[in-house]
Amino acid sequence: MTIAISFDNSYSRLPERLFTRQAPVPVADPGWIALNDGLAREMGLDPDALRTDEGLRVFAGNAVPEGATPIAQLYAGHQFGSWNPQLGDGRQILLGEVVGPDGIRRDIALKGSGQTPYSRMGDGRAWVGPVIREYLMSEAMHALGVPTTRALAAVTTGEEVIRETALPGAILTRVAQSHIRVGTFQVLAARSDTEGLRALAEHTMARHFPSAGSVSELLAQMVARQAELIAQWMSLGFIHGVMNTDNCAVAGETIDYGPCAMMDVYHPARVFSSIDAHGRYAYGNQPQVALWNIAQFATSLVPLMPDQQKAVDDFTAIINRFADLYQAAWLRRFGAKLGLADPQPEDRALIEGLLTAMTREERDFTNSFRALADDAPERATSDAEWIAAWRARDPDPEIAARANPQVIPRLHRIEAAITAALTGDLAPFEEMLGVVTRPFDPDPDLAKRYVDPPGEGDRVDRTFCGT
């Protein structure tokens, strides 16, 4: 069966200094991990055709489908606040773009597809662990309603990659509304490439912000999307782990699931990333980091404006809207988690009171909020005064049930799936995928295993980027 992918590759028509044309590097002996039939259909692709030997070769990088224009994208970025003037796709090849029956344009990219000019001494490969983690996390986030990149396929390579030890290689096929990052703008601004910057801005507006008639409106709409996205992260106890500007998608999707995690025991200073020694990207810092990243995006847009001093003033006013937008989104989402149909500003104290009690009592984030949907607040906190204040607000358990998932992709379960996959056993991965993609109504026979937080011996406290 022949694979038919109707590519329409707009990014590769931009100035070529934004990327390097390069095919993926073939692998020795590819094999299947997973194929996302539902996503394939959304994109107008035939899952049966993709599940053939030819499809396997495409997802492994051993064959380039007709119409693809494989490229590695250039970008720069602030990494933990320090400027790096050139980064780029060090282990990813963008095959091209597809416009689905739903009218949405999506990138199809192979992550772990070999060295590129931007690999910076790396091997350009990925191993099974990060591929399984990103597949599970991104599909779970999608099921939770969070804007995110998604996983179309995952394959093994039949080759080993060397990290601390030899590990089985794998490639993830990542789908995104685009891979345009804050760092994509930054690299052009840093090189004083105003022509390229303008082309990128026009492309980004046409693709992601069609109602934006100016650069100022582009910034304003980007600010609004980031405020909503971060509020969603916070309401789920999600910690991205590495919110560098090169990991901030301008379109407002969650991208780059490296040292990420969903919290078990709640604490606002919680950090999982092994490289975040000072807690820059801790759970409670994420709104401030998002604002900082937005400011870097705005700075990169200033060269496009005829009066740059006025632009600085105008952009500053736009950036300053983030706080109010974020706080409104935070109140709406956390209010719903408490079962409040129309949360008011004074409800902020009620929400923060519960979070404070959860910190003090070392409560599980997800299970505590889900208890409110079951009208069992004593499972969320032993604070009787808080429980009385919550009941006085006449909460609606159906609203709380819609806002609070029963299951999340817990780290210890992800690690168990990875450990099994290293022996060739994909059953734990497949089972977990089926559960976390039904977060509000999991299979009751499986739910308890995924609802329970880790025991003392199962707890995972550190995550790694996997590069």
C-alpha positions in Angstrom: 0.0 0.0 0.0 1.5 3.4 -1.0 1.7 6.2 1.5 0.0 9.3 0.3 0.8 12.5 2.2 -0.4 15.7 0.7 2.4 18.0 1.8 2.1 21.8 1.6 5.4 23.0 3.0 5.1 26.8 3.7 8.0 27.1 6.2 10.6 25.7 3.7 9.5 28.6 1.4 10.9 31.1 3.8 14.5 32.5 3.5 16.8 29.5 3.5 19.0 31.0 6.3 16.2 29.9 8.7 17.1 26.2 8.1 19.3 23.7 6.4 18.0 21.3 3.9 18.8 17.8 5.0 17.3 14.3 4.9 17.0 12.2 8.0 19.8 9.7 8.6 18.7 6.1 7.9 18.8 3.5 10.7 19.7 -0.2 10.7 16.6 -2.1 11.6 13.5 -0.2 12.5 10.6 -1.7 14.4 7.2 -0.4 15.7 6.5 1.0 19.1 3.2 2.8 18.4 1.1 4.5 15.7 -1.6 7.0 16.6 -4.5 6.1 14.4 -6.8 8.8 15.7 -4.3 11.6 15.0 -3.5 10.2 11.6 -7.2 10.4 10.7 -7.4 14.0 12.0 -4.6 14.8 9.6 -6.3 13.1 6.7 -3.8 10.2 6.6 -4.7 6.6 6.2 -3.5 4.6 9.3 -3.6 1.3 7.4 -1.2 2.7 4.9 1.0 4.2 7.6 1.2 0.8 9.4 3.0 -0.9 6.4 6.7 -1.6 5.9 6.8 1.6 3.8 5.3 3.6 6.6 7.8 2.2 9.1 10.6 3.2 6.8 9.3 6.8 6.6 8.9 7.1 10.4 12.4 5.7 10.8 13.9 8.2 8.4 14.9 5.4 5.9 12.6 6.8 3.2 11.5 10.3 2.4 7.9 10.5 1.2 7.1 12.2 -2.0 6.4 15.9 -1.5 8.4 16.2 1.7 11.1 18.9 1.9 13.2 17.7 4.9 14.9 20.5 6.8 16.6 21.2 10.2 15.4 24.5 11.6 17.6 27.2 13.0 16.9 29.1 16.2 18.7 30.6 19.2 17.6 31.0 22.8 18.1 31.9 26.4 18.9 28.7 28.3 18.4 29.1 32.0 18.6 32.8 31.4 21.9 32.7 29.5 22.0 33.6 25.8 23.1 31.1 23.2 23.3 32.7 19.8 22.8 29.5 17.8 20.9 26.4 18.6 18.6 24.7 16.1 17.3 21.2 15.5 20.2 19.1 16.7 18.2 15.8 16.4 15.1 16.6 14.5 14.1 16.8 10.8 10.9 18.6 9.7 9.6 16.5 6.8 6.9 19.0 5.9 3.4 20.2 6.6 -0.1 18.8 6.1 -3.4 20.6 6.1 -6.0 18.2 7.6 -9.7 17.9 6.8 -10.3 20.1 9.9 -8.3 22.9 8.1 -5.5 22.8 10.6 -2.0 23.0 9.3 0.4 20.6 11.1 4.2 20.0 11.0 5.4 16.4 10.7 8.8 16.0 12.2 11.1 13.1 13.1 12.8 13.6 16.5 15.9 11.5 16.9 16.6 11.3 13.2 20.4 11.9 13.2 23.0 14.6 13.3 22.4 18.0 11.7 24.6 21.1 11.4 23.1 22.2 14.7 23.9 19.1 16.7 26.7 20.7 18.8 28.7 17.5 19.2 25.6 15.4 19.9 24.7 12.2 18.1 21.4 13.5 16.9 19.7 10.4 18.2 17.2 9.6 20.9 16.7 6.5 23.0 13.6 4.7 23.9 13.0 6.4 27.3 12.5 10.0 26.1 10.4 8.8 23.1 8.0 6.9 25.3 7.9 9.7 27.9 7.0 12.3 25.2 4.5 10.0 23.6 2.7 9.4 26.9 3.0 13.0 28.2 1.9 14.8 25.0 -1.1 12.5 24.3 -2.1 12.8 28.0 -1.9 16.6 27.8 -4.0 16.6 24.6 -6.6 14.4 26.4 -6.6 16.9 29.2 -7.4 19.7 26.8 -4.0 21.4 26.8 -2.6 22.9 23.6 0.3 20.6 22.8 2.5 19.0 20.2 1.4 15.4 19.7 2.8 12.0 18.9 1.9 10.4 15.5 4.3 7.5 15.7 7.2 6.0 17.6 9.7 3.4 16.3 12.8 1.7 17.4 16.0 2.0 15.3 17.8 -1.3 15.8 20.8 0.7 16.9 22.2 1.7 20.2 22.9 5.2 21.4 25.4 6.0 24.1 24.4 8.1 27.1 25.7 6.9 30.5 25.5 3.5 28.9 24.4 1.9 25.7 20.6 2.2 25.2 18.2 1.2 22.4 17.6 3.9 19.9 14.2 5.3 18.9 12.5 8.0 16.9 9.4 10.0 17.7 7.2 11.4 14.9 6.1 14.7 16.4 3.2 16.8 15.1 2.8 20.5 15.9 0.9 23.4 14.6 4.4 24.6 14.0 7.9 24.5 15.5 8.3 28.3 15.4 9.8 29.3 18.8 10.6 32.5 20.5 14.2 31.5 19.7 13.4 31.4 16.0 12.7 35.2 16.1 15.6 35.8 18.5 18.3 34.4 16.1 17.2 36.7 13.3 17.0 39.7 15.6 20.5 39.0 17.0 21.9 38.8 13.5 20.2 42.1 12.5 18.4 40.3 9.8 15.4 42.5 9.5 14.3 41.2 6.1 14.3 37.6 7.4 12.6 38.7 10.6 9.8 40.4 8.7 9.3 37.3 6.5 9.0 35.2 9.7 6.6 37.5 11.4 4.3 37.7 8.3 4.4 33.9 8.0 3.6 33.5 11.7 0.7 35.9 11.6 -0.8 34.2 8.5 -0.3 30.8 10.0 -1.2 31.3 13.7 -2.7 34.7 14.2 -4.7 35.5 11.0 -6.7 38.2 12.7 -3.5 40.1 13.7 -3.1 43.0 11.4 0.1 44.3 12.8 3.2 43.2 14.8 1.7 44.8 17.9 -1.4 42.6 17.5 0.8 39.6 17.0 2.5 40.2 20.3 -0.9 40.9 22.1 -2.4 37.6 20.8 0.7 35.7 21.7 0.6 37.1 25.3 -3.0 36.0 25.6 -2.3 32.5 24.5 0.7 32.1 26.8 -1.4 33.3 29.7 -4.1 30.7 29.1 -1.5 27.9 28.5 0.4 28.5 31.7 -2.8 28.7 33.7 -3.7 25.3 32.3 -0.3 23.9 33.3 -0.7 25.2 36.8 -4.2 23.9 37.2 -2.9 20.4 36.4 0.2 20.4 38.5 2.3 20.3 35.4 6.0 21.3 35.5 7.6 21.8 32.1 11.1 21.7 33.6 13.0 23.6 30.9 11.2 26.8 29.9 14.0 28.2 27.8 13.0 30.6 25.0 13.9 27.9 22.4 11.3 25.7 24.1 8.5 28.3 24.0 6.3 27.8 20.9 4.9 31.1 19.6 1.6 29.4 18.6 0.9 28.7 22.3 1.4 24.9 22.3 3.3 22.9 24.9 6.5 21.8 23.3 9.6 19.8 24.2 8.7 17.2 26.9 12.2 16.7 28.4 12.5 16.8 32.2 8.8 17.5 32.6 6.5 16.0 35.3 3.1 16.0 36.9 3.3 16.6 40.6 2.3 14.0 43.1 2.7 15.7 46.5 1.9 19.4 46.1 4.5 22.1 46.8 4.9 25.4 44.9 8.7 25.1 44.9 8.7 21.6 43.3 11.4 20.9 40.8 12.1 17.6 39.0 14.7 18.5 36.4 18.2 17.3 37.2 19.7 20.3 35.6 17.6 23.0 37.3 19.8 23.3 40.3 18.4 26.6 41.5 14.8 26.1 40.8 14.4 28.6 38.0 11.7 26.5 36.4 10.0 25.3 39.6 6.2 24.9 39.5 5.5 28.2 41.2 7.9 30.2 39.0 6.3 29.2 35.6 4.1 32.3 35.2 7.0 34.6 35.8 9.3 32.7 33.4 6.6 32.8 30.8 6.4 36.6 31.2 10.2 36.8 30.9 10.1 34.7 27.7 7.4 37.0 26.3 9.6 40.0 26.9 12.4 38.3 24.9 9.9 37.7 22.1 8.9 41.4 22.2 12.5 42.5 22.1 13.1 40.5 19.0 10.1 42.2 17.3 11.3 45.8 18.0 13.6 46.0 14.8 10.4 45.6 12.7 8.9 48.9 14.0 9.6 52.3 12.3 9.8 54.1 15.7 11.6 51.8 17.9 11.4 53.8 21.1 7.7 54.1 20.7 7.6 50.4 20.0 9.4 49.7 23.3 6.8 51.7 25.2 3.9 50.1 23.3 5.2 46.6 23.7 5.8 47.1 27.4 2.2 48.0 27.8 1.2 44.9 25.9 3.5 42.7 28.0 2.1 44.1 31.2 -1.4 42.7 30.2 -0.1 39.2 30.9 -0.5 39.5 34.7 -4.2 40.3 34.5 -4.9 37.7 31.7 -3.1 35.0 33.6 -4.7 35.8 36.9 -8.2 35.7 35.3 -7.4 32.4 33.6 -6.0 31.0 36.9 -9.0 32.0 38.8 -11.4 30.5 36.2 -9.6 27.2 36.1 -8.9 26.8 39.8 -12.4 28.0 40.6 -13.8 25.3 38.4 -11.6 22.7 40.2 -13.4 23.8 43.4 -16.7 23.3 41.6 -17.5 27.1 41.3 -19.6 28.0 38.4 -18.7 31.7 38.5 -15.6 32.2 40.6 -15.2 35.7 42.0 -12.0 37.6 43.0 -12.7 36.9 46.7 -12.6 33.1 45.9 -8.9 33.5 45.3 -8.4 33.3 49.1 -10.4 30.1 49.2 -8.2 28.5 46.4 -5.0 29.7 48.0 -6.1 28.4 51.4 -6.5 24.9 50.0 -3.1 25.0 48.3 -1.5 26.2 51.5 -3.2 23.4 53.4 -2.2 20.9 50.8 1.4 22.0 51.1 1.4 21.8 54.9 -0.3 18.4 54.9 1.7 17.0 51.9 -1.4 16.1 49.9 -1.4 14.7 46.4 -2.3 17.5 44.0 -4.6 15.5 41.6 -6.3 13.3 44.1 -7.0 16.2 46.5 -8.8 18.2 43.8 -10.6 15.1 42.5 -11.9 14.5 46.0 -14.0 17.7 45.7 -15.8 16.2 42.7 -16.7 13.3 45.0 -17.9 15.6 47.7 -15.2 14.3 50.0 -13.2 17.4 51.0 -11.7 15.6 54.0 -9.6 13.7 51.4 -8.2 17.0 50.3 -7.5 18.6 53.6 -8.1 18.1 57.3 -8.7 21.9 57.8 -12.3 22.0 59.0 -12.5 25.8 58.6 -11.6 25.5 55.0 -14.1 22.7 54.4 -16.8 24.8 56.0 -15.9 27.9 53.8 -15.9 25.7 50.7 -19.3 24.2 51.5 -20.7 27.7 52.1 -19.9 28.5 48.4 -22.4 25.8 47.3 -19.9 24.0 45.0 -21.2 21.9 42.1 -19.6 18.5 42.0 -20.3 18.2 38.2 -18.2 21.3 37.5 -15.4 19.9 39.7 -15.6 16.5 37.9 -15.1 18.2 34.5 -12.2 20.2 35.8 -10.3 17.5 37.7 -9.0 14.4 36.0 -9.0 11.1 37.8 -5.6 10.0 36.3 -2.5 11.8 35.1 0.7 10.4 33.6 2.5 9.9 36.9 6.3 9.7 36.8 6.6 6.3 38.5 4.3 4.8 36.0 6.2 6.3 33.1 9.4 5.0 34.4 7.9 1.5 34.8 6.8 1.6 31.2 10.3 2.7 30.1 12.0 0.0 32.1 9.7 -2.6 30.6 10.3 -1.3 27.1 14.0 -1.7 27.5 13.4 -5.4 27.6 11.1 -5.3 24.6 7.9 -5.4 26.6 5.6 -2.6 25.4 2.5 -3.8 27.3 2.9 -1.4 30.2 3.3 1.5 27.8 0.3 0.5 25.8 -1.8 0.0 28.9 -0.8 3.4 30.3 -1.5 5.1 27.0 -5.0 3.8 27.0 -5.6 5.0 30.6 -4.0 8.5 30.4 -5.8 9.3 27.2 -9.1 8.9 29.1 -8.2 11.0 32.1 -11.7 11.8 33.2 -13.3 8.4 32.8 -10.6 5.7 32.8 -11.3 2.0 32.5 -12.5 1.2 36.1 -10.5 -2.1 36.1 -7.3 -0.2 35.5 -8.0 3.1 37.2 -6.9 2.4 40.7 -3.4 1.4 39.7 -3.0 4.8 37.9 -4.9 6.9 40.5 -2.8 5.9 43.4 0.3 8.1 44.0 3.6 6.3 44.3 4.6 4.5 47.4 7.8 5.4 49.2 9.9 3.1 47.2 8.4 4.1 43.9 8.7 7.8 44.1 10.6 9.5 41.2 12.3 12.8 42.2 14.5 13.6 39.3 14.0 13.8 35.5 16.4 14.1 32.7 16.3 15.8 29.3 17.3 12.7 27.4 19.5 14.4 24.7 
